[in-house]
Amino acid sequence: IAGGFGGLFLIPVTSFIQVRPDAGAKGRVISVANFAAFTCMLLAGRVFPTLDAVFTPSVALELLGCVAVCVGILIWIVLRLDVFCMRME
């Protein structure tokens, strides 16, 4: 079930990353997305044992969910500020 829903999330995000950028920036955008994904995978290998030792699994998932929501809100704010600044120019 998790793999199915992961695919439902991953396929539209990947195709958006491949279609949205200009032709000149497409390679850079894809490489930055791949770099971010693999960097986070490496960090997860370090974070998981720490969370496993300190918290129960349910508390660790709640903590990671809160962090994900906060990062999502932060990214949304940064992108909105960028769009706002572009309109002001």
Salt bridges, closest charged atoms under 4 A:
none
